[in-house]
């Protein structure tokens, strides 16, 4: 595939079409089962995180990897970042980068969110708006952002990891919320 500055390695936590919520535990350095989704929802695309980052929710920066195939939890997939989705999950900022698998020629001509079939974004938005309904938790989808915005967010999350990566999630959230 073509080389450019928006290719990141994403560690898959949850395969496409799964309803099991796996989550990376950075202190154990393992992917653990967090829960099974309460409803009939399933992840519309592969879902994972970008190592060495820390987002404002106290977890690594999330990324959806669009692919025709479900990918195995724990595998590293080269991902071309094409945008992001801003959201608030139960009161915490929880950005989702959006990318396409970068080692499959079927996706080599997708370079922005505008290059995707519209239904991909509709499915992603619908999933995140509804996946916590039966837990009585509120998720707000703010907007989709372009690749430049997404890569800037990635750089901010690299800095947060360097500055606060040794803190527990609760300590990090307490410290960050005091600054907001």
C-alpha positions as CSV (number, residue, x, y, z in Angstrom):
1,X,0.0,0.0,0.0
2,X,1.0,3.6,-0.4
3,X,3.0,5.1,2.5
4,X,1.8,8.3,4.1
5,X,1.8,10.0,7.5
6,X,-1.7,8.9,8.5
7,X,-0.9,5.1,8.8
8,X,-1.1,3.9,12.4
9,X,-0.9,0.5,13.9
10,X,-4.1,-0.3,15.7
11,X,-4.4,-3.2,18.2
12,X,-7.8,-4.9,17.7
13,X,-9.9,-5.4,20.8
14,X,-13.2,-6.3,19.3
15,X,-13.9,-8.1,16.0
16,X,-16.4,-6.8,13.5
17,X,-19.9,-8.3,14.3
18,X,-19.1,-9.2,17.9
19,X,-21.2,-8.3,20.9
20,X,-18.5,-9.1,23.4
21,X,-16.9,-5.9,24.7
22,X,-13.2,-6.6,25.2
23,X,-11.0,-3.9,26.6
24,X,-7.2,-3.5,26.9
25,X,-5.9,-3.2,30.4
26,X,-2.6,-1.3,30.2
27,X,-1.5,-2.3,33.7
28,X,-2.0,-6.0,33.0
29,X,-0.9,-5.5,29.3
30,X,-3.8,-7.9,28.3
31,X,-7.1,-7.7,26.5
32,X,-9.8,-8.7,29.0
33,X,-13.6,-9.3,28.6
34,X,-15.3,-6.2,30.0
35,X,-18.9,-7.3,29.4
36,X,-21.3,-8.7,26.8
37,X,-23.4,-5.9,25.3
38,X,-26.8,-5.7,27.0
39,X,-28.8,-5.6,23.9
40,X,-28.9,-7.1,20.4
41,X,-26.2,-4.7,19.1
42,X,-22.9,-5.8,17.6
43,X,-19.9,-3.8,16.6
44,X,-20.3,-2.7,12.9
45,X,-16.6,-2.7,12.3
46,X,-13.4,-3.9,14.0
47,X,-12.7,-1.8,17.1
48,X,-9.4,-1.3,18.9
49,X,-6.9,1.2,20.2
50,X,-3.7,3.0,19.3
51,X,-0.9,2.0,21.6
52,X,1.0,4.7,23.5
53,X,-2.0,7.0,23.5
54,X,-4.4,8.2,26.3
55,X,-7.7,9.8,25.5
56,X,-9.7,12.0,27.8
57,X,-11.8,9.1,29.0
58,X,-8.8,7.5,30.7
59,X,-8.4,4.8,28.1
60,X,-6.2,4.5,25.0
61,X,-7.4,6.3,21.9
62,X,-10.1,4.2,20.2
63,X,-10.2,3.4,16.5
64,X,-12.7,1.7,14.2
65,X,-11.0,-0.2,11.4
66,X,-13.2,-0.7,8.4
67,X,-12.5,-4.0,6.8
68,X,-14.5,-6.7,5.0
69,X,-13.2,-9.3,7.5
70,X,-13.5,-9.6,11.3
71,X,-10.0,-9.3,12.8
72,X,-8.7,-11.3,15.8
73,X,-8.4,-9.6,19.2
74,X,-4.8,-8.6,20.0
75,X,-3.7,-8.5,16.4
76,X,-2.0,-5.4,15.0
77,X,-3.5,-4.0,11.8
78,X,-2.0,-1.2,9.8
79,X,-4.7,1.4,9.5
80,X,-5.1,4.4,7.2
81,X,-6.8,7.1,9.3
82,X,-9.5,8.9,7.3
83,X,-11.4,10.8,10.0
84,X,-12.9,10.6,13.5
85,X,-16.2,10.7,15.4
86,X,-16.5,13.0,18.4
87,X,-18.6,11.6,21.1
88,X,-19.4,11.9,24.8
89,X,-19.9,8.5,26.5
90,X,-21.5,8.7,29.9
91,X,-20.1,12.2,30.5
92,X,-16.5,11.6,29.2
93,X,-15.0,12.7,25.9
94,X,-14.4,9.5,24.0
95,X,-13.1,10.2,20.5
96,X,-13.2,7.4,17.9
97,X,-10.7,7.6,15.1
98,X,-12.0,6.0,11.9
99,X,-9.7,4.2,9.4
100,X,-9.5,1.5,6.8
101,X,-7.3,-1.5,6.8
102,X,-4.2,-0.6,4.9
103,X,-3.1,-4.0,3.7
104,X,-6.2,-4.8,1.6
105,X,-6.3,-3.4,-2.0
106,X,-10.1,-3.1,-1.7
107,X,-9.6,0.0,0.5
108,X,-6.6,1.6,-1.1
109,X,-8.6,4.4,-2.8
110,X,-10.4,5.4,0.4
111,X,-8.6,8.5,1.7
112,X,-11.3,10.4,3.5
113,X,-14.7,9.9,5.1
114,X,-16.2,11.2,1.9
115,X,-14.8,8.2,0.0
116,X,-16.8,5.8,2.1
117,X,-20.2,4.6,1.2
118,X,-22.5,6.7,3.4
119,X,-24.0,3.7,5.2
120,X,-20.7,2.9,6.9
121,X,-20.9,6.2,8.9
122,X,-24.6,5.8,9.5
123,X,-24.1,2.3,11.0
124,X,-21.2,3.5,13.2
125,X,-23.2,6.5,14.5
126,X,-26.3,4.3,15.1
127,X,-24.3,1.7,17.0
128,X,-22.7,4.2,19.3
129,X,-25.9,6.1,19.9
130,X,-27.7,3.0,21.0
131,X,-25.3,0.4,22.3
132,X,-25.7,1.5,26.0
133,X,-29.4,2.2,26.0
134,X,-30.2,-0.9,28.1
135,X,-27.5,0.2,30.6
136,X,-29.3,3.6,31.0
137,X,-26.1,5.4,30.0
138,X,-26.2,8.4,27.6
139,X,-24.0,8.6,24.6
140,X,-23.9,11.8,22.5
141,X,-22.5,11.8,19.0
142,X,-21.2,15.3,18.2
143,X,-19.8,15.2,14.7
144,X,-17.6,13.5,12.2
145,X,-14.2,15.1,11.6
146,X,-11.7,14.9,8.8
147,X,-8.3,13.2,8.7
148,X,-6.4,16.3,9.6
149,X,-8.5,16.8,12.7
150,X,-8.1,13.1,13.6
151,X,-4.3,13.1,13.3
152,X,-4.2,16.2,15.5
153,X,-6.3,14.4,18.1
154,X,-3.9,11.4,17.9
155,X,-0.9,13.8,18.6
156,X,-2.8,15.2,21.7
157,X,-3.4,11.7,23.0
158,X,0.3,10.8,22.5
159,X,1.1,13.8,24.7
160,X,-1.5,12.8,27.3
161,X,0.0,9.3,27.5
162,X,3.6,10.7,28.1
163,X,2.3,13.1,30.8
164,X,-0.3,10.9,32.6
165,X,0.2,7.3,31.4
166,X,1.4,6.0,34.8
167,X,-1.8,7.1,36.6
168,X,-4.8,4.9,37.2
169,X,-7.9,5.7,35.2
170,X,-9.6,7.2,38.2
171,X,-6.6,9.4,39.1
172,X,-6.3,10.5,35.5
173,X,-10.0,11.4,35.2
174,X,-9.8,13.3,38.5
175,X,-6.8,15.3,37.4
176,X,-8.1,16.0,33.9
177,X,-11.6,17.0,35.1
178,X,-10.0,19.6,37.5
179,X,-8.3,21.2,34.5
180,X,-11.5,21.4,32.4
